[in-house]
């Protein structure tokens, strides 16, 4: 059944987000109740040894209310980004989808009106300022520590401000926990961008702009740019909007699954986000974007600004022959070119990057796009066991962020702002639906063998 876009209100009577969620809860609880009542023992997937030894890949086992990922890409409430493009509002004169509008859609499965978007963005901006104890703590951290360490420690200090934890301490009933979780989620969505921008200011800019006055009439991306000292750079603001939409939700990948697991134990959201950040810093997950930037910088350095396609092919073949991993290609679930790449291609075409002072970009985005066309065929021939040689979003997104002025070590915290928004929406729905703590059954290899050979 095709998804029908609805708003549920007129601009004269804009809903609040809590109203948008509240109206949807009864139908989702009814669906969950019916699934348990009438289909509790129905088989969904034949669990295989390959699923278990392969890290549970391909085994559907987690309810993810806001999206699903299959071989063709991510579907948000049943729709791909290309289907949402004409319906999700943009902010002012922006050409990018609004992260706040996308977030509203994830929470409510309905499209906000422009009045609702403006009201929602203003609410989030009003929650941006960090508590004084957090700013003092961040300002006194050694600047030789990585941004990831700063961010993890800052989130840990923020945990004491959790409204959900205070409600639990007072004995709040289970049915009302989602409301406190929502307050925390909105607080965290606002303040994580000022947390990250303060870290950037402290480490890279000697504290400049970390307390710059926010604009209550602007969106989160513009206010992030204010605190980054880049409020007049429209390309940076637009890139921020794009990145936070593209990385807002991607189903139950490593960082999201980690956060879902931690959150299911009724852990505060700030500690939960910290756990997700740790998971995301793994080489096989979020840090892959860092590796992709390094690979692209090396390729740029080796080939120069005007290589032929044959030069690119020879370089890639040399990497393959040496056993080097080509970061930015392949995906655990997708079996096509990552659809999100198209959005980055368009952004690069519409927003030429300014030349740095050196006059030479550390990475050449046009070169990377050409490589994206050449590498898959080479991988199919020389590494035929790869299930999907197509480029994924990491092939270009990190290099684009770096080209438009983000330090490589700062890319993951920058992306984490958007990723936090999406997961927090899911965590609210976990509590609205009363989902239990996540507790899979573990088994040894001997136990597996005994199940395969019951008579031995």
C-alpha positions in Angstrom: 0.0 0.0 0.0 1.6 3.4 -1.0 2.2 5.7 1.9 -0.1 8.7 2.1 1.5 11.9 3.3 -0.6 13.6 5.9 -0.1 16.6 8.1 -3.1 16.3 10.4 -3.4 20.0 11.0 -3.6 23.4 9.4 -1.1 26.2 9.9 -3.8 28.1 11.9 -3.7 25.4 14.5 -0.1 23.9 14.5 0.4 20.8 16.6 3.1 20.4 19.1 5.3 17.3 18.7 3.8 15.7 21.7 0.4 16.1 20.2 1.6 14.5 17.0 3.0 11.5 18.9 0.0 11.2 21.2 -2.4 10.8 18.4 -0.4 7.9 16.9 0.3 5.9 20.0 -3.1 4.1 20.4 -3.0 2.6 16.9 0.6 1.4 17.3 -0.1 -0.1 20.7 -3.2 -1.8 19.2 -1.0 -3.3 16.5 1.6 -4.4 19.0 -1.1 -6.0 21.2 -2.6 -7.8 18.2 0.7 -9.1 17.1 1.3 -10.7 20.5 -2.3 -11.9 20.9 -2.7 -13.5 17.5 0.8 -14.2 16.2 3.0 -14.7 19.2 4.3 -18.1 18.1 4.3 -17.4 14.3 7.7 -18.1 12.8 9.3 -15.0 11.1 12.8 -16.3 10.1 14.6 -19.6 10.0 17.6 -18.9 12.2 20.7 -20.6 10.8 24.2 -21.3 12.0 25.4 -18.7 9.5 23.1 -16.1 11.2 24.5 -16.9 14.6 28.2 -17.1 13.7 27.9 -14.2 11.3 27.0 -11.7 14.0 23.2 -12.1 13.6 23.4 -10.6 10.1 20.2 -11.1 8.2 18.2 -12.2 11.3 15.2 -9.9 12.0 15.0 -9.6 15.8 14.7 -6.0 16.8 11.6 -3.8 16.5 12.7 -0.5 14.8 9.6 1.6 14.7 10.9 4.6 12.6 12.6 2.9 9.7 13.7 -0.3 8.1 16.7 -1.1 6.0 16.8 -3.7 3.1 18.9 -4.4 0.1 17.6 -1.3 -1.7 18.2 1.3 1.1 16.6 2.9 4.1 12.8 3.3 4.2 11.5 5.8 6.8 7.9 4.8 7.7 7.9 3.0 4.4 9.3 5.8 2.2 12.8 6.3 0.6 14.3 9.8 0.9 13.6 10.4 -2.8 9.9 9.9 -2.0 10.0 12.3 0.9 11.8 15.0 -1.0 8.7 16.7 -2.4 6.8 16.5 0.9 9.2 17.1 3.8 9.5 20.9 4.3 12.7 22.8 3.8 13.9 25.7 6.0 13.5 29.1 4.4 15.4 29.3 1.1 17.3 26.1 1.8 17.5 23.5 -0.9 18.1 20.7 1.6 15.5 18.8 3.6 15.1 20.2 7.1 16.6 18.0 9.8 13.9 19.2 12.2 11.2 18.3 9.6 12.7 14.9 9.0 12.9 14.4 12.8 9.2 15.3 13.2 8.4 12.8 10.5 10.3 10.1 12.3 8.5 10.8 15.5 5.0 11.1 14.1 4.9 9.4 10.7 3.3 12.6 9.4 4.7 15.7 7.6 4.8 18.9 9.6 3.3 22.1 8.2 5.6 25.1 7.9 4.1 26.5 11.1 4.8 23.3 12.9 8.3 23.1 11.6 9.0 26.7 12.8 7.5 26.0 16.2 9.4 22.8 16.6 12.7 24.3 15.6 12.2 27.2 18.0 11.5 24.7 20.8 14.7 22.8 20.0 16.8 26.0 19.9 15.5 27.0 23.3 17.0 23.8 24.7 20.4 24.3 23.2 22.2 26.0 26.1 24.3 23.6 28.2 24.1 23.6 32.0 26.8 25.6 33.6 28.5 22.6 35.2 28.8 21.0 31.8 30.4 24.0 30.1 32.8 24.4 33.0 33.8 20.8 32.8 34.3 20.9 29.0 36.3 24.2 29.2 38.8 22.6 31.6 39.5 19.4 29.6 42.9 19.0 28.1 42.8 20.0 24.5 45.2 17.2 23.5 42.4 14.7 24.0 40.4 13.7 21.0 37.0 15.3 20.2 35.5 11.8 20.8 36.8 11.7 24.3 35.6 15.2 25.0 32.2 14.3 23.7 31.9 11.1 25.7 32.9 12.8 28.9 30.6 15.8 28.2 27.6 13.4 27.7 28.5 11.6 30.9 28.3 14.8 32.9 25.0 15.7 31.2 23.5 12.5 32.4 22.8 14.0 35.8 20.3 16.3 34.2 18.1 13.5 32.8 14.4 14.1 33.4 13.7 10.5 32.8 16.0 9.4 35.6 14.4 11.9 38.0 11.0 10.6 37.1 12.0 7.0 37.6 13.4 7.9 41.0 10.0 9.4 42.0 8.2 6.2 40.8 6.7 7.4 37.5 4.4 4.8 36.0 5.5 2.8 33.0 2.8 4.2 30.7 4.1 7.8 31.3 7.8 7.1 30.8 7.7 8.1 27.2 6.8 11.6 28.1 9.9 12.1 30.2 11.9 10.3 27.6 10.6 12.7 25.0 11.6 15.7 27.2 15.1 14.2 27.5 15.2 13.5 23.8 14.4 17.1 22.8 16.8 18.5 25.4 19.6 16.2 24.0 18.7 17.1 20.4 19.2 20.7 21.2 22.2 20.7 23.4 24.3 18.1 21.6 25.0 20.6 18.9 26.3 23.2 21.4 28.2 20.4 23.1 30.0 19.5 19.9 30.6 23.1 18.8 32.0 24.0 22.2 34.4 21.0 21.9 35.5 22.2 18.5 36.0 25.7 19.8 38.0 24.5 22.8 40.3 22.2 20.8 40.7 24.0 17.5 39.8 27.7 18.1 41.0 28.7 21.5 37.4 29.1 22.8 36.2 31.5 20.1 32.5 31.7 19.5 31.7 29.0 22.1 29.3 31.3 23.8 28.1 33.3 20.7 24.5 34.4 21.0 22.1 31.9 19.4 19.3 33.0 17.0 15.9 31.8 18.3 14.3 32.4 14.9 16.8 30.2 13.0 17.1 26.4 12.7 19.6 24.1 14.4 22.0 24.1 11.5 22.3 27.9 11.5 22.8 28.0 15.2 25.4 25.3 15.0 27.2 27.4 12.4 27.0 30.4 14.8 28.8 28.5 17.5 31.3 27.2 14.9 32.1 30.7 13.9 30.7 30.0 10.4 27.3 31.6 10.4 27.9 33.5 7.1 29.0 30.4 5.2 25.8 29.2 3.5 27.6 26.2 2.0 28.5 25.0 5.5 25.0 25.5 6.9 23.5 23.6 3.9 26.0 20.8 4.3 25.1 20.5 8.0 21.4 20.2 7.1 22.2 17.5 4.5 24.5 15.5 6.7 22.1 15.5 9.6 19.3 14.3 7.4 21.3 11.6 5.6 22.8 10.2 8.9 19.8 10.7 11.1 18.6 7.1 11.0 19.9 3.9 9.4 18.1 1.2 11.3 19.8 -1.1 13.8 23.4 -0.8 12.8 26.2 -1.1 15.4 25.8 2.3 17.0 22.0 2.2 16.9 21.8 -1.3 18.2 24.2 -0.4 21.0 22.0 2.5 21.9 18.8 0.5 21.7 20.3 -2.2 23.9 21.5 0.3 26.5 18.3 2.3 26.4 16.2 -0.8 26.9 17.6 -1.1 30.4 16.1 2.4 31.1 19.5 4.0 31.1 19.6 7.8 30.8 19.7 9.1 27.2 23.0 10.9 27.6 24.9 7.8 28.7 23.1 5.9 26.0 24.3 8.3 23.3 27.8 8.0 24.8 27.6 4.2 24.4 26.5 4.7 20.8 29.4 7.1 20.1 31.9 4.5 21.5 30.4 1.8 19.2 30.4 4.2 16.3 34.1 4.9 16.7 35.0 1.3 15.7 36.9 0.8 12.5 34.2 -1.3 10.9 31.5 1.2 11.6 31.6 5.0 12.0 35.4 5.2 11.8 35.2 3.7 8.3 34.3 7.2 7.2 37.6 8.4 8.6 39.4 5.6 6.8 37.7 6.6 3.6 38.9 10.2 3.9 42.4 8.9 4.4 42.2 6.7 1.4 40.8 9.5 -0.8 43.5 11.9 0.4 46.2 9.3 -0.5 44.6 8.8 -3.9 44.5 12.5 -4.6 48.1 12.9 -3.5 49.3 10.0 -5.7 47.3 10.9 -8.9 47.2 14.7 -8.8 44.4 16.9 -10.1 43.9 15.5 -13.6 44.4 11.7 -13.8 42.9 9.7 -16.6 40.5 6.8 -16.0 43.3 4.4 -16.7 45.4 6.2 -14.0 42.6 5.7 -11.5 42.2 2.0 -12.5 46.0 1.3 -12.2 46.0 2.9 -8.8 43.1 0.9 -7.5 44.5 -2.4 -9.0 47.7 -1.7 -7.1 45.8 -1.3 -3.9 43.9 -4.5 -4.5 47.1 -6.4 -5.3 48.7 -5.3 -2.1 45.7 -6.5 -0.1 44.6 -3.1 0.9 41.0 -2.6 1.9 39.1 0.0 -0.2 37.0 1.9 2.3 33.8 3.3 1.0 32.7 0.2 -0.9 30.3 -2.5 0.1 27.6 -2.6 2.7 26.3 -5.1 5.2 22.7 -4.9 3.9 22.6 -2.8 0.7 23.1 -4.6 -2.6 22.9 -1.5 -4.7 24.7 1.9 -4.8 23.9 3.7 -1.6 20.9 5.9 -2.5 22.2 8.6 -0.2 25.2 9.2 -2.5 23.0 10.9 -5.0 22.2 13.6 -2.5 25.9 14.3 -1.9 26.6 14.3 -5.7 23.9 17.0 -6.1 25.2 19.0 -3.2 28.8 19.0 -4.6 27.5 20.1 -8.0 25.4 22.9 -6.6 27.9 24.2 -4.0 31.4 24.5 -5.3 33.9 24.2 -2.5 36.0 27.3 -1.8 39.7 26.8 -2.3 41.8 26.6 0.9 44.7 29.0 1.4 47.1 26.5 -0.1 45.1 26.6 -3.4 44.8 22.8 -3.5 42.1 20.7 -1.9 43.3 17.8 0.3 40.8 15.6 -1.5 39.3 16.1 -5.0 35.6 15.3 -5.0 35.4 15.0 -8.7 38.2 12.4 -8.6 36.3 10.4 -5.9 33.1 10.4 -8.0 35.0 9.1 -11.0 36.5 6.4 -8.8 33.0 5.5 -7.6 32.2 4.6 -11.2 35.4 2.6 -11.9 36.1 0.7 -8.7 32.9 -1.6 -8.6 33.8 -3.3 -11.9 37.3 -3.9 -10.7 36.1 -5.4 -7.4 33.7 -7.7 -9.3 36.6 -9.1 -11.3 39.4 -9.2 -8.8 37.5 -9.8 -5.6 34.4 -11.7 -6.8 33.5 -12.9 -3.2 32.4 -9.4 -2.3 28.6 -9.4 -2.2 28.3 -5.7 -2.9 31.1 -3.8 -4.6 29.0 -0.6 -5.0 30.1 2.6 -3.2 28.4 3.4 0.0 27.7 6.8 1.6 31.2 6.8 3.3 32.8 6.9 -0.1 32.1 10.6 -0.5 30.3 12.0 2.6 33.4 12.3 4.9 35.6 13.7 2.1 32.8 16.3 1.3 32.7 17.4 5.0 36.5 17.6 5.0 36.6 19.6 1.8 34.1 22.1 3.2 36.2 22.7 6.2 35.7 20.0 8.9 38.8 18.6 10.5 39.0 14.8 9.9 39.0 14.0 13.6 35.8 16.1 14.0 33.7 14.3 11.4 32.4 11.6 13.7 31.2 14.1 16.4 29.6 16.2 13.7 27.7 13.2 12.3 26.8 12.1 15.8 24.6 15.2 16.2 22.3 13.9 13.4 22.5 10.3 14.5 21.5 11.2 18.0 18.3 12.9 16.8 17.1 9.8 15.0 17.9 7.3 17.7 16.3 9.4 20.4 13.0 9.3 18.4 13.3 5.5 18.4 14.0 5.4 22.1 10.8 7.4 22.8 8.8 4.9 20.8 10.4 2.0 22.6 8.9 3.4 25.8 5.6 4.4 24.3 5.1 0.8 23.2 6.3 -0.6 26.5 9.0 -2.7 24.8 11.0 -4.9 27.2 14.7 -5.0 28.0 16.7 -6.6 25.1 17.9 -10.0 26.2 18.9 -12.4 23.5 19.7 -16.0 24.3 23.4 -16.9 24.0 24.8 -20.3 23.0 28.2 -21.9 22.7 29.5 -23.6 19.6 29.2 -26.9 21.4 25.6 -26.1 22.1 25.1 -25.3 18.4 26.6 -28.6 17.4 24.4 -30.5 19.9 21.3 -29.0 18.2 22.5 -30.0 14.8 23.3 -33.5 16.0 20.7 -34.3 18.7 21.4 -38.0 18.7 25.2 -37.8 19.1 
